[in-house]
Amino acid sequence: MVSRYIKFGTILAGVLLFLTILLFVFAAKKQSSRANALWEIVHDHCLADIQAHHNPAPCTEVDLTAGEVNGFATLKDSQGKAQYLLIPTAKITGIESPALLAPDATNYFADAWTATSLVDEQTHSALQRTDFALAINSVSGRTQNQLHIHIDCIRPEVRSAIDQAGSQVGMVWQNFPVKLMGHQYQAIWLPGATLDKRNPFLLLAGSLSNPALEMGSHTLVLAGAERNGKAGFILLDGKAPSLAVAVAPWVKLGFGSGEELEDHTCRVATGT
């Protein structure tokens, strides 16, 4: 009798494992089928329309000043009150792409910071620089296989944490004094109202022993900040667990998502 129970348990375990694998494969295929949506919008529609008709629709803007390889588009995201995405017009998969570390690489974060004015337009307000955050997710934390920087309002509680503890952050990478949304971030202070030639991707790469292998596990958030009445930025770097990165080609587990520090309802615009 005992042997029958053992045999039945073994069969049941095998069935459950098989069903788990099927669900895993189904989820992977479902995610994969949608992973090129942003690229298709920008390449097949926005870029094609601006070249053929001088109309960036459905994007808000397509900037080809530096050529298609170094150009970018801005697109109003369907999620959020005022969220925009900055998307290269070249095929760049994400934060792990070697193209981002080339000596002549476009400083997409600098362009994205300029595009925060679009958030002002959507909210019908003139937000302070400390109200904005730009984010790019890790390979585990993203759903799209085309690089995109999220442009939106910062979470009020994250802004408060930066206001209170940001002054402790220096001009070299260090732990941010408190956890943000329950996660530990590294941080660095960047003085100045604009990024100029300082490229967050290169700043991150410079802190890693092997950027080619490590970049994909990281997420970057650029938050507007002020110190002693002078403008600057707090650049935050989070990291996804190794397991999440390992399974990212098939299933995105959502780790390493700096987008969590943004508020897609933009409460800072209403003071709530």
N, C-alpha and C positions, 0 to 999 in steps of 0.2 A: 504493500500500500504506500509506504513511504517513497519507494522508487517511482511510483506513478506520479506522486505530487512533485517530486524533483524534476521528472521529465516534463510534466505540464508547465512547471515554472520556467524551465529552460526554453520551451517553445514560446511561452508568453513573452519572455524577455526578448527573444529573437524577433517576434512580431512587433513589439514596441520599438525596438531598435530600427527595424525596417521602416516603420511608419515615421519615425523621427527623421531618418535619412530622406524619405520622400518629402516631408515638410520642409526640410532644409534646402533640398534641391528646388522645390517649388518657389520658396521665398527668394532664393538666389536668382532664379530665372525672372521672377517678377521685378526684382530690383534692377537687374541687368537691362531689362526691356525699357526701363524708364531713364536709365543713367545717362543717356545722350540727349535728353530733351532740351537742355539749355544750349548745347552745341548746335542742334538742329534749328532752334529759334534764331540764334545769332547768325549762323553761317547761311542757312537756307532762306531766311526771311529778311532779317535786319540788314545784313551785309549785301545781299542781293538787291534789296529795295533801294538802298542808298546809292549803289553803283548804277542801277538802271533808272531810277526815278528820283534820286536825290531826296528820298524820304526814308528815315530810319525805322519806320513802323515795322513791327510792334515795339521796337526799342524807343527809348526817349532820345538817345543820341548814339551816333556811331562816329568815333574820332579816328580818322585815318591820316592825321597830320604826319605821323612818322611811318606811314605805310601799313599795309595790312598785317605784316608780321609783328609789328609793334603797336598795333592799334587796339582799341577796346570799344565796347558798347556798354551803355547803361540801360537797364531794364527794370521797370517797376515789377516787383515780385507780387505774385497773386496772394501771398500770405502777408498779413500785417497791414497796418494803417498807412505807414509811410516807408516801408522797406524797399530799398533798391539794391540791385546787384550790379557790380562792375565785372564784365566778362571780356577776356581777350578775344580779338578776332582771329588769332592764330589758335591752332589746336594745342592746348596746354592742359594736360589731364588734371593737375592739382598741385598742391604744395610740394610734392615730391619730384616735380619735373626739373630736370637739369637746366632747362631753358631759363628758369628763374634766377639761376646763379651765374649766368653768362655775364662777362664784363659790361656789355652794352644792353643788358636786360632792361625792359621797361619797368619803371617804378610804379607798379599798379596801385600800391597803397597811396602814393602821392596823388595820383589821379582820382582815387576813390575819396580821399579827403576833400578834394575840390568839389566832388559831387554831393557832399553833404548838403549843399544848398538846395538840392532836390527834395530833401526831407523837410526843409523849411517851407518849401512851396506846398507840399502835401499837407502839412499841419497848419498852414496859414499863420506861421509864427516866425520869430527871429530867435532861434535857440542859441544858447551859449555853446562855446566849443566843448565845455565839460558835459554837455548833454549828448554828445555823439560817441559812437563806437563803431569801429570797422572790424570785421571778423572773417577769418578763413579757417575752415575746419580741417581736421586730420583725415586720412584715408578712411578711418573707421567712423568718423563723425559726419561725413558728407553723404549725400545721396546721388550727386551728379559727378560724372567723369569729365567735367570741363571746369577749369579753374574759375571761381567766382568769389568775389569779396562781398560780404553782406554789409550794407550801409544802412545804419538805423540809429535809433535812440538807445542810450544806455539804460540799463535797469537802475531805478532810483537807489536801490540798496547797494548796488555796485558803485555808483557815483559817490554815495556817502562814504563807503569804505575807502575809495581813492582820496576823497577830501580829507579823511581823518588820518590815513596811514601812508598816503602817497609820498609825503615829504621825507619818509625814511628810505625811499628808494633812490639809489645813486646811479651813476653813469656806467656802472658795470652790472652784469646780470647777478641777481640775488633772489632769494625767496621773497615773494610779496608777504608783508607782515601778517596778513590774515588770509584765511581761505575765502574764495569767492564762489558762491553757489555750491559750497561744500567741496571744492576742489583746490588743490595747491597749484599756484602759478609762479613762474619765475617772472621777474620784472626788471625793467631798465628805464631810466628817466632820459628823455630826449628833449632838450630845451629848444625853443624856437616856435614860431607860429606856423611854420611849414616844415615838411620833411627835407626839402631841398634834395640833395643827392643821397641822403640816408635811406637806404632800402631795407625795410624790415626783414625781408627774406634773407638778405645777405648778413644782416645783424644776427639773425638766428643761426645761419650756417656757420658763422664765425665762432659760435660758442660750442659747436659740436665736433667730436673727434672724427666722425665719418659722415658728413652731410649727405652723401649719395645714398647711404643706407638708413639714415636716421630721420631725415626731413619729414617723411610721410607720417610719422607717428605724432607729429607736433601740430598744435593749433595756435594761431596768433590772433591777438586782439589789440588794436590800437585805440586807446581812449584819449580824448582831448583832456588836458589838465592845465592847471595854473599853479604857479609857485611864487610866492612873494610878489604877486601882481603881474608876473610875467608868464607868457604863454609857453606851453610845451605839450608833451605827450607822455603817457605811461604806456609802454609796449609790454604786453603780457604774453607769456609763452606757457601753454599747457601741454600735457602729453597723454596719449592713449596707452593703455596697457599692451604689452607685447602680444598677448593672445588676441585682443581685438584687432590689432594690425595684421596678424597672421591670417585671420579669416576674412579680412576686409575685401579681398577680391571676389568673395562669394556672398557674404552677408555683412551688412553694416550694423555693428552693435551700438553705435551712437556715442562711443567714448571719444574724448579729445575734440569736443565740440565747443569752441570758444563762443559760438553764436549764443550759448546759454547766458552770456553776460549782456546780451541785447534785449530790449523790450519792444516786441513787435506791436504793442498797443500804444507805445510812445506816451507813457504817463507823464514824463517830464514836460511835455508840451502843454499839459492841462494842470500841472501842479498837484496831481492826485497820487 
